[in-house]
Amino acid sequence: MAFKIKRKVFIMNKDSKPKITLFYCINSMDEDGLASFHDLFDLKIVKMACSSMVKDVFLLRGFEAGADGVVVLVCPEGQCRYTEGNLRAKKRVHWVKNLLDEIGINGKRLSLFNLSLRDKDAVQDVIQEIFKNIDEAGTNPLTV
């Protein structure tokens, strides 16, 4: 509960935004959609030709580098240009979330979202969900 009070201050203070590492498939997000993320988060972006390129070690390195949350944006299921890249990414994210829970870092810090290109409403929903997950998980314990 105490973190939620700090979180309100955290959001209002423009100098200290939540740190997010964002992996995204070029078929799930465009530059206009990324602008919404830049305004609200201290963002590190990894652009991928396909979400299947995201590997377990890259997700974990995001946290090691100090991210409060790591987000993977993939195209909708059944619409991957490379057949099942988004399904592979989903399996990897699920595995790493379980690992984060096991080691006490909280798997809610890692999120995967299926997005259609240029779906502005979905981007806003994703941003709200990221804030909710970071509120629940708190700041990255690896940076304390």
Residue pairs with C-beta under 8 A, 6 or more apart in sequence:
3 135
3 138
3 139
4 135
7 134
7 135
10 16
10 17
10 18
11 131
16 42
17 40
17 41
17 42
18 40
18 41
18 42
18 68
18 69
18 130
18 131
18 134
19 41
19 42
19 44
19 66
19 67
19 68
19 69
19 140
20 37
20 41
20 42
20 43
20 44
20 67
20 68
20 69
20 70
20 71
20 130
21 43
21 44
21 46
21 62
21 65
21 67
21 69
21 70
21 71
22 34
22 37
22 41
22 43
22 44
22 45
22 46
22 70
22 71
22 73
23 46
23 48
23 51
23 54
23 58
23 59
23 70
23 71
23 72
23 73
24 34
24 45
24 46
24 47
24 48
24 51
24 72
24 73
24 74
25 48
25 49
25 50
25 51
25 73
25 74
25 75
25 85
25 86
25 89
26 47
26 48
26 49
27 50
27 75
27 79
27 80
27 81
27 117
28 51
28 73
28 74
28 75
28 114
28 115
28 116
28 117
29 73
29 115
29 117
29 123
30 117
30 118
32 118
33 115
33 118
33 120
33 123
34 45
36 123
36 124
36 127
37 43
37 127
40 127
40 131
41 130
44 62
44 65
44 67
46 54
46 58
48 54
50 80
50 81
50 82
50 85
51 72
51 73
51 74
51 75
51 80
51 85
51 86
51 88
51 89
52 80
52 82
52 84
52 85
52 86
52 88
52 89
53 85
54 72
54 89
54 92
54 93
55 92
56 92
56 95
56 96
56 99
59 70
59 72
59 92
59 93
59 96
59 110
60 96
60 99
62 70
63 70
63 100
63 105
63 109
63 140
63 142
64 142
66 140
66 142
66 143
67 109
67 140
68 109
68 134
68 137
68 139
68 140
69 109
69 110
69 111
69 130
69 133
69 134
69 137
70 109
70 110
70 111
71 110
71 111
71 112
71 113
71 126
71 130
72 89
72 93
72 110
72 111
72 112
72 113
73 112
73 113
73 115
73 126
74 80
74 85
74 86
74 89
74 90
74 112
74 113
74 114
74 115
75 81
75 85
75 86
75 114
75 115
75 116
75 117
76 86
76 114
76 115
76 116
77 86
77 87
77 114
79 86
79 116
80 86
80 87
86 114
89 112
90 112
93 110
93 111
93 112
96 107
96 110
97 107
97 108
97 110
98 107
99 107
100 106
100 107
100 109
100 110
101 107
104 141
105 140
105 141
105 142
106 136
106 137
106 138
108 133
108 136
108 137
109 133
109 134
109 137
109 140
111 129
111 130
111 133
113 122
113 126
113 129
115 122
115 123
115 126
116 122
